[in-house]
Amino acid sequence: MTPAALLSIVKKNRLLGAEEPRFDICSLNIDPESCAAPEAVREALQDFDPEEGWLCFQSALKRFLKGELLPDAGVILYGEVKGKDGRSLHIQQDGEGGWVLTYYHEQSGGDTHLAEDVFLIAEAYPDDPKNTRYDLKYRVYWGDSDYGKKDDDGQGWRQIAAAFFGFEKIEQKTNPE
């Protein structure tokens, strides 16, 4: 089943009163890369041209927003970064002393995936004197592991990836007194 056909079924069968599904049809490239040394992780991150994201170090979790410098608090353990070119990068340790860098690149006009935006609530950042709140924005991708194949293993459409797509500022409401 194509993404367009599935989206048509979802729209027709949505529950009464439910919000219209907000999916985009696209293609997704997922490119993992191995890194053996922390210096190689840092170099790959700088080459990625990050716009914003978060990085976890041994003793600190650091967020950086658009226009801020890339934080450095030692060896990067893991993190998620949005690139200026719209790609996303996920950094994680591989359990064997190295790292896996996974690059996500969405291509509009493709026809292999459905994508939706999902927002997750984040805690206030401790280093922010204004206590500004941001949600984490992710792009969730749905795919059929058997797309284009004659036989279906019964898995059907499922979430296959979630890529970090930046921060969304939460407007604080003040209580009228």
Order of alpha helices (4+ residues) and beta strands (2+ residues): alpha-beta-alpha-beta-beta-beta-beta-beta-beta-beta-beta
